[in-house]
Amino acid sequence: MDAMGRAAREAADAMRTAPPEKRSGAIRAIARHIRHRAIEILAANAQDVAGATNLVDRLLLNEERLEAMARAVEEIADLPDPVGKVIEQWTRPNGLEISRIRTPIGVIGMIYESRPNVTADAAAICLRSGNAVILRSGSDALRSSLAIGTAISDALAEAGLPEGSVQVVSTADRDAVGLMLEGLSGAIDLIIPRGGKALVERVQREARVPVLGHLEGVCHTYVHASADPDMAAEVVRNAKMRRVSVCGSTETLLVDRDAAPKLLPQIADALDGCELRGDEAARAIVPMAEASEDDWHAEYLEPILAVKTVADVDDAVAHIRRYGTGHTEAIVAEDGAAAERFLDRVDSAIVLWNASTQFADGGEFGFGAEIGIATGKLHARGPVGPEQLTTFKYQVRGNGQIRP
């Protein structure tokens, strides 16, 4: 692990000055080598899936998902390069020219579970942003990640970038995570966890380097009294059922109480196959299980949806403020004033109007992919793409000025 840290630090120094075209070429090469090694990657994934006990959908790769992974990488290659971008520039009265310029963070440590596509996404995003990265997959996806890592190594060699630019930890030993959280003797500048609550809690508790990530995605969809019933049913169905195991899946449905008799039956019909757990008013309209206090806090990641009736926009906002995790919330409404009030007052990383919470994804934001969704308020928030993995420095140009 220390050797990986040293290699990553040396690679980060090289990456900082590598031309954008060279890094773009490496990213495109990753997509080509993923396709070239498709049989090996899918075989490794089949072994991972065979040993899986839960969250199989997140883990599973097939030809379609592998091609989507390669396309996402290619989209990242086409993104504007953030490194060296002048954010702001001004001249002081004494003639000093000051520029604030985007620069890579350095070495990223990525710790994740279940999602082999994160290996490719994180590698491409870090290359696009000029960072080196050490990737530590969970044991459940280790074979898949190592196979994808081999394709990435081939691409780095083809592009002439240091092998240490992207490294996949080859062991499932949990001590490797502990060493990364300690920073690998100062090599790692930022840790990004992506996975279940237990993983993220451990990272946030034990890390000795800065952490960027989110703990839970308790996402809400609020159906306002003015909502079009057909739109509401379709948006809620997609927000919950498109993929129940993603962090942008809606976990709690809020419905205006006065309009619930009109709206809720159609929404419930659209949620065929989903278990509903509601408050007293919701249960009086549609048969469903009784919701407990724990249900308002729950990130189910399965076809279960909590249902609560609310008085109005402010009541919905108050519920989200109390139970939400700052991830993603949506309102379905035809009343523009109500929607704008919701957008303004909800303090989450992503807030949508008349759209599914499953758009909480870097690819859907035009980032090509994402390295995660950040729910904190410092440095980055929402989908973390290449620009969010840069910091900035000041360049000051003078002509002999001295300070009096």
ZAVODO-754004 format. One record per residue (C-alpha): residue number from 1; residue in one letter; x negated, y, z negated. Coordinates in nm, 2 decimals, always signed. Layout:
% residues N
  drenpa  setor      xx      yy      zz
     NUM      a       X       Y       Z
...
//
This chain:
% residues 404
  drenpa  setor      xx      yy      zz
       1      m   +0.00   +0.00   +0.00
       2      d   -0.28   +0.24   -0.08
       3      a   -0.44   +0.16   +0.26
       4      m   -0.11   +0.24   +0.43
       5      g   -0.10   +0.57   +0.24
       6      r   -0.45   +0.67   +0.36
       7      a   -0.36   +0.57   +0.71
       8      a   -0.04   +0.77   +0.70
       9      r   -0.22   +1.08   +0.57
      10      e   -0.49   +1.06   +0.84
      11      a   -0.21   +1.02   +1.10
      12      a   -0.02   +1.31   +0.96
      13      d   -0.32   +1.54   +1.02
      14      a   -0.33   +1.42   +1.38
      15      m   +0.04   +1.44   +1.43
      16      r   +0.05   +1.81   +1.31
      17      t   -0.15   +1.91   +1.62
      18      a   -0.03   +1.64   +1.87
      19      p   +0.13   +1.81   +2.18
      20      p   +0.51   +1.78   +2.19
      21      e   +0.48   +1.60   +2.52
      22      k   +0.27   +1.33   +2.37
      23      r   +0.51   +1.27   +2.08
      24      s   +0.80   +1.27   +2.33
      25      g   +0.62   +1.01   +2.53
      26      a   +0.58   +0.79   +2.22
      27      i   +0.95   +0.82   +2.14
      28      r   +1.05   +0.72   +2.49
      29      a   +0.81   +0.43   +2.47
      30      i   +0.97   +0.31   +2.15
      31      a   +1.30   +0.28   +2.34
      32      r   +1.13   +0.08   +2.62
      33      h   +0.96   -0.16   +2.39
      34      i   +1.28   -0.21   +2.19
      35      r   +1.44   -0.33   +2.51
      36      h   +1.14   -0.53   +2.61
      37      r   +1.14   -0.71   +2.27
      38      a   +1.52   -0.75   +2.25
      39      i   +1.51   -1.13   +2.24
      40      e   +1.26   -1.13   +1.95
      41      i   +1.44   -0.85   +1.76
      42      l   +1.78   -1.03   +1.79
      43      a   +1.63   -1.36   +1.68
      44      a   +1.48   -1.20   +1.37
      45      n   +1.81   -1.03   +1.30
      46      a   +1.99   -1.36   +1.33
      47      q   +1.77   -1.50   +1.05
      48      d   +1.85   -1.19   +0.84
      49      v   +2.22   -1.23   +0.90
      50      a   +2.21   -1.60   +0.82
      51      g   +2.08   -1.52   +0.47
      52      a   +2.31   -1.22   +0.41
      53      t   +2.57   -1.23   +0.13
      54      n   +2.73   -0.89   +0.18
      55      l   +2.74   -0.58   +0.41
      56      v   +2.68   -0.81   +0.71
      57      d   +2.83   -0.55   +0.95
      58      r   +2.56   -0.30   +0.86
      59      l   +2.30   -0.56   +0.91
      60      l   +2.42   -0.72   +1.23
      61      l   +2.25   -0.64   +1.56
      62      n   +2.37   -0.76   +1.90
      63      e   +2.29   -0.66   +2.26
      64      e   +2.53   -0.37   +2.25
      65      r   +2.40   -0.23   +1.92
      66      l   +2.04   -0.28   +2.03
      67      e   +2.10   -0.08   +2.35
      68      a   +2.27   +0.19   +2.14
      69      m   +1.96   +0.20   +1.92
      70      a   +1.74   +0.25   +2.23
      71      r   +1.96   +0.52   +2.37
      72      a   +1.97   +0.71   +2.04
      73      v   +1.59   +0.70   +2.04
      74      e   +1.58   +0.84   +2.39
      75      e   +1.82   +1.12   +2.29
      76      i   +1.58   +1.22   +2.01
      77      a   +1.30   +1.24   +2.27
      78      d   +1.50   +1.49   +2.46
      79      l   +1.57   +1.72   +2.16
      80      p   +1.39   +2.05   +2.13
      81      d   +1.06   +2.01   +1.94
      82      p   +1.08   +2.20   +1.61
      83      v   +0.70   +2.20   +1.54
      84      g   +0.55   +2.55   +1.59
      85      k   +0.89   +2.72   +1.64
      86      v   +0.88   +3.08   +1.53
      87      i   +1.17   +3.12   +1.29
      88      e   +1.13   +3.49   +1.23
      89      q   +0.86   +3.75   +1.31
      90      w   +0.81   +4.11   +1.20
      91      t   +0.54   +4.38   +1.17
      92      r   +0.46   +4.56   +0.85
      93      p   +0.39   +4.94   +0.84
      94      n   +0.03   +4.86   +0.79
      95      g   +0.02   +4.67   +1.12
      96      l   +0.02   +4.32   +0.99
      97      e   +0.21   +4.08   +1.21
      98      i   +0.39   +3.81   +1.01
      99      s   +0.54   +3.50   +1.15
     100      r   +0.74   +3.23   +0.98
     101      i   +0.67   +2.90   +1.17
     102      r   +0.81   +2.55   +1.14
     103      t   +0.55   +2.29   +1.05
     104      p   +0.58   +1.92   +0.96
     105      i   +0.62   +1.81   +0.60
     106      g   +0.34   +1.56   +0.63
     107      v   +0.40   +1.20   +0.52
     108      i   +0.76   +1.07   +0.47
     109      g   +0.84   +0.76   +0.26
     110      m   +1.16   +0.60   +0.37
     111      i   +1.33   +0.34   +0.15
     112      y   +1.65   +0.18   +0.29
     113      e   +1.88   -0.12   +0.28
     114      s   +2.07   -0.33   +0.53
     115      r   +2.04   -0.11   +0.84
     116      p   +1.77   -0.22   +1.08
     117      n   +1.86   +0.06   +1.32
     118      v   +1.72   +0.30   +1.05
     119      t   +1.37   +0.17   +1.14
     120      a   +1.39   +0.30   +1.49
     121      d   +1.59   +0.62   +1.41
     122      a   +1.35   +0.72   +1.13
     123      a   +1.04   +0.65   +1.34
     124      a   +1.17   +0.86   +1.63
     125      i   +1.29   +1.15   +1.41
     126      c   +0.96   +1.16   +1.22
     127      l   +0.76   +1.16   +1.55
     128      r   +0.98   +1.43   +1.69
     129      s   +0.92   +1.65   +1.38
     130      g   +0.55   +1.57   +1.37
     131      n   +0.55   +1.36   +1.05
     132      a   +0.40   +1.03   +0.97
     133      v   +0.63   +0.78   +0.80
     134      i   +0.61   +0.47   +0.59
     135      l   +0.92   +0.26   +0.62
     136      r   +1.02   +0.02   +0.35
     137      s   +1.32   -0.19   +0.45
     138      g   +1.53   -0.39   +0.21
     139      s   +1.46   -0.76   +0.20
     140      d   +1.80   -0.84   +0.37
     141      a   +1.68   -0.66   +0.69
     142      l   +1.31   -0.72   +0.66
     143      r   +1.27   -0.96   +0.96
     144      s   +1.47   -0.72   +1.18
     145      s   +1.27   -0.42   +1.07
     146      l   +0.94   -0.59   +1.12
     147      a   +1.04   -0.69   +1.47
     148      i   +1.14   -0.34   +1.55
     149      g   +0.82   -0.22   +1.39
     150      t   +0.62   -0.43   +1.63
     151      a   +0.79   -0.25   +1.92
     152      i   +0.71   +0.08   +1.76
     153      s   +0.34   -0.02   +1.72
     154      d   +0.33   -0.11   +2.08
     155      a   +0.47   +0.23   +2.17
     156      l   +0.22   +0.42   +1.96
     157      a   -0.07   +0.24   +2.12
     158      e   +0.07   +0.31   +2.46
     159      a   +0.11   +0.68   +2.38
     160      g   -0.23   +0.71   +2.22
     161      l   -0.10   +0.81   +1.88
     162      p   -0.25   +0.68   +1.55
     163      e   -0.12   +0.34   +1.44
     164      g   -0.06   +0.50   +1.09
     165      s   +0.20   +0.74   +1.24
     166      v   +0.47   +0.48   +1.17
     167      q   +0.42   +0.18   +0.94
     168      v   +0.67   -0.08   +0.82
     169      v   +0.59   -0.23   +0.48
     170      s   +0.57   -0.60   +0.54
     171      t   +0.66   -0.73   +0.19
     172      a   +0.99   -0.76   +0.02
     173      d   +0.81   -0.72   -0.32
     174      r   +1.00   -0.45   -0.52
     175      d   +0.66   -0.34   -0.66
     176      a   +0.60   -0.18   -0.32
     177      v   +0.89   +0.06   -0.38
     178      g   +0.75   +0.15   -0.72
     179      l   +0.41   +0.23   -0.56
     180      m   +0.58   +0.45   -0.30
     181      l   +0.78   +0.63   -0.57
     182      e   +0.45   +0.71   -0.74
     183      g   +0.33   +0.87   -0.41
     184      l   +0.06   +0.63   -0.31
     185      s   -0.22   +0.84   -0.47
     186      g   -0.08   +1.17   -0.33
     187      a   -0.03   +1.04   +0.03
     188      i   +0.35   +1.08   +0.03
     189      d   +0.50   +1.43   +0.05
     190      l   +0.87   +1.33   +0.05
     191      i   +1.08   +1.02   -0.03
     192      i   +1.41   +0.96   +0.15
     193      p   +1.63   +0.68   +0.01
     194      r   +1.92   +0.54   +0.22
     195      g   +2.13   +0.26   +0.07
     196      g   +2.35   +0.17   -0.22
     197      k   +2.40   +0.36   -0.54
     198      a   +2.16   +0.14   -0.74
     199      l   +1.87   +0.21   -0.49
     200      v   +1.93   +0.58   -0.48
     201      e   +1.96   +0.61   -0.86
     202      r   +1.63   +0.42   -0.90
     203      v   +1.46   +0.65   -0.65
     204      q   +1.59   +0.97   -0.81
     205      r   +1.51   +0.84   -1.16
     206      e   +1.16   +0.71   -1.09
     207      a   +1.01   +0.92   -0.81
     208      r   +0.72   +1.14   -0.88
     209      v   +0.75   +1.31   -0.55
     210      p   +1.04   +1.52   -0.41
     211      v   +1.35   +1.32   -0.30
     212      l   +1.59   +1.40   -0.02
     213      g   +1.91   +1.19   -0.01
     214      h   +2.26   +1.13   -0.14
     215      l   +2.39   +0.91   -0.41
     216      e   +2.74   +0.83   -0.29
     217      g   +2.98   +0.91   -0.01
     218      v   +3.32   +0.96   -0.18
     219      c   +3.48   +1.13   +0.12
     220      h   +3.83   +1.27   +0.13
     221      t   +4.08   +1.34   +0.41
     222      y   +4.35   +1.59   +0.31
     223      v   +4.68   +1.59   +0.51
     224      h   +4.84   +1.93   +0.48
     225      a   +5.22   +1.98   +0.51
     226      s   +5.17   +2.14   +0.85
     227      a   +4.99   +1.84   +1.00
     228      d   +5.11   +1.68   +1.32
     229      p   +5.23   +1.34   +1.20
     230      d   +5.08   +1.15   +1.50
     231      m   +4.75   +1.33   +1.47
     232      a   +4.74   +1.27   +1.09
     233      a   +4.80   +0.90   +1.13
     234      e   +4.53   +0.86   +1.40
     235      v   +4.27   +1.07   +1.22
     236      v   +4.32   +0.89   +0.89
     237      r   +4.32   +0.55   +1.05
     238      n   +3.99   +0.63   +1.22
     239      a   +3.84   +0.80   +0.92
     240      k   +3.90   +0.49   +0.71
     241      m   +3.90   +0.19   +0.94
     242      r   +3.66   +0.26   +1.23
     243      r   +3.38   +0.13   +1.02
     244      v   +3.46   +0.09   +0.65
     245      s   +3.10   +0.03   +0.54
     246      v   +2.95   +0.37   +0.65
     247      c   +2.90   +0.65   +0.41
     248      g   +3.13   +0.88   +0.61
     249      s   +3.43   +0.65   +0.57
     250      t   +3.72   +0.82   +0.39
     251      e   +3.78   +0.67   +0.05
     252      t   +4.06   +0.89   -0.08
     253      l   +4.36   +1.03   +0.11
     254      l   +4.52   +1.34   -0.02
     255      v   +4.87   +1.43   +0.10
     256      d   +5.08   +1.74   +0.03
     257      r   +5.35   +1.62   -0.21
     258      d   +5.65   +1.79   -0.05
     259      a   +5.56   +1.66   +0.30
     260      a   +5.45   +1.31   +0.19
     261      p   +5.79   +1.15   +0.25
     262      k   +5.76   +1.25   +0.62
     263      l   +5.39   +1.19   +0.66
     264      l   +5.29   +0.90   +0.44
     265      p   +5.49   +0.62   +0.59
     266      q   +5.35   +0.67   +0.94
     267      i   +5.00   +0.70   +0.80
     268      a   +5.04   +0.38   +0.60
     269      d   +5.17   +0.20   +0.91
     270      a   +4.85   +0.31   +1.10
     271      l   +4.64   +0.17   +0.82
     272      d   +4.73   -0.19   +0.88
     273      g   +4.49   -0.42   +0.71
     274      c   +4.39   -0.16   +0.45
     275      e   +4.48   -0.20   +0.08
     276      l   +4.64   +0.12   -0.06
     277      r   +4.62   +0.23   -0.42
     278      g   +4.83   +0.53   -0.50
     279      d   +4.96   +0.76   -0.76
     280      e   +5.32   +0.75   -0.88
     281      a   +5.46   +0.98   -0.61
     282      a   +5.28   +0.79   -0.33
     283      r   +5.41   +0.46   -0.46
     284      a   +5.76   +0.59   -0.46
     285      i   +5.73   +0.65   -0.09
     286      v   +5.53   +0.35   +0.03
     287      p   +5.48   +0.02   -0.16
     288      m   +5.12   +0.00   -0.28
     289      a   +4.91   -0.09   -0.58
     290      e   +4.87   +0.16   -0.87
     291      a   +4.56   +0.37   -0.86
     292      s   +4.35   +0.40   -1.18
     293      e   +4.11   +0.68   -1.28
     294      d   +3.83   +0.47   -1.14
     295      d   +3.98   +0.47   -0.79
     296      w   +3.94   +0.85   -0.76
     297      h   +3.56   +0.80   -0.82
     298      a   +3.53   +0.49   -0.59
     299      e   +3.31   +0.45   -0.29
     300      y   +3.48   +0.13   -0.17
     301      l   +3.29   +0.06   +0.15
     302      e   +3.56   -0.19   +0.23
     303      p   +3.93   -0.16   +0.36
     304      i   +4.07   +0.00   +0.04
     305      l   +4.20   +0.35   +0.03
     306      a   +4.30   +0.56   -0.28
     307      v   +4.61   +0.78   -0.21
     308      k   +4.70   +1.09   -0.41
     309      t   +4.97   +1.35   -0.36
     310      v   +4.87   +1.71   -0.42
     311      a   +5.07   +2.04   -0.45
     312      d   +4.88   +2.24   -0.20
     313      v   +4.54   +2.33   -0.05
     314      d   +4.41   +2.46   -0.39
     315      d   +4.51   +2.14   -0.56
     316      a   +4.34   +1.93   -0.29
     317      v   +4.02   +2.14   -0.33
     318      a   +4.04   +2.10   -0.71
     319      h   +4.06   +1.72   -0.68
     320      i   +3.76   +1.72   -0.44
     321      r   +3.56   +1.94   -0.67
     322      r   +3.63   +1.70   -0.96
     323      y   +3.58   +1.36   -0.79
     324      g   +3.38   +1.43   -0.47
     325      t   +3.01   +1.37   -0.42
     326      g   +2.94   +1.66   -0.19
     327      h   +2.93   +1.45   +0.13
     328      t   +3.21   +1.49   +0.38
     329      e   +3.57   +1.61   +0.35
     330      a   +3.84   +1.68   +0.62
     331      i   +4.17   +1.86   +0.65
     332      v   +4.44   +1.77   +0.90
     333      a   +4.66   +2.08   +0.95
     334      e   +4.83   +2.29   +1.22
     335      d   +4.83   +2.59   +0.98
     336      g   +4.51   +2.78   +1.06
     337      a   +4.51   +2.98   +0.74
     338      a   +4.54   +2.67   +0.53
     339      a   +4.26   +2.50   +0.72
     340      e   +4.03   +2.80   +0.69
     341      r   +4.09   +2.82   +0.32
     342      f   +4.00   +2.45   +0.29
     343      l   +3.68   +2.50   +0.50
     344      d   +3.57   +2.80   +0.29
     345      r   +3.65   +2.66   -0.05
     346      v   +3.53   +2.30   -0.02
     347      d   +3.16   +2.29   -0.12
     348      s   +3.04   +1.97   +0.05
     349      a   +2.77   +1.92   +0.31
     350      i   +3.02   +1.86   +0.59
     351      v   +3.38   +1.99   +0.61
     352      l   +3.60   +1.91   +0.91
     353      w   +3.93   +2.04   +1.05
     354      n   +4.15   +1.80   +1.25
     355      a   +3.87   +1.55   +1.29
     356      s   +3.77   +1.22   +1.14
     357      t   +3.51   +1.21   +0.85
     358      q   +3.33   +0.94   +1.05
     359      f   +3.18   +1.22   +1.26
     360      a   +2.94   +1.26   +0.96
     361      d   +2.65   +1.13   +1.17
     362      g   +2.34   +1.29   +1.32
     363      g   +2.41   +1.15   +1.66
     364      e   +2.76   +1.31   +1.67
     365      f   +2.60   +1.64   +1.56
     366      g   +2.36   +1.63   +1.86
     367      f   +2.06   +1.53   +1.66
     368      g   +2.02   +1.20   +1.85
     369      a   +2.03   +1.02   +1.52
     370      e   +1.97   +1.10   +1.16
     371      i   +1.75   +0.99   +0.88
     372      g   +2.03   +1.02   +0.63
     373      i   +2.29   +1.26   +0.50
     374      a   +2.16   +1.50   +0.23
     375      t   +2.42   +1.62   -0.03
     376      g   +2.18   +1.84   -0.23
     377      k   +2.16   +2.21   -0.18
     378      l   +1.78   +2.26   -0.15
     379      h   +1.58   +2.23   +0.17
     380      a   +1.82   +2.03   +0.38
     381      r   +2.19   +1.95   +0.37
     382      g   +2.41   +1.73   +0.58
     383      p   +2.27   +1.51   +0.86
     384      v   +1.89   +1.51   +0.85
     385      g   +1.74   +1.54   +1.19
     386      p   +1.40   +1.65   +1.32
     387      e   +1.44   +2.02   +1.22
     388      q   +1.54   +1.93   +0.87
     389      l   +1.21   +1.73   +0.83
     390      t   +1.01   +2.04   +0.88
     391      t   +0.91   +2.31   +0.63
     392      f   +0.75   +2.64   +0.73
     393      k   +0.44   +2.84   +0.68
     394      y   +0.35   +3.20   +0.73
     395      q   +0.09   +3.31   +0.99
     396      v   -0.03   +3.67   +0.94
     397      r   -0.23   +3.85   +1.21
     398      g   -0.42   +4.17   +1.14
     399      n   -0.70   +4.38   +1.27
     400      g   -0.91   +4.45   +0.97
     401      q   -0.65   +4.56   +0.71
     402      i   -0.76   +4.56   +0.35
     403      r   -0.52   +4.61   +0.05
     404      p   -0.56   +4.93   -0.14
//
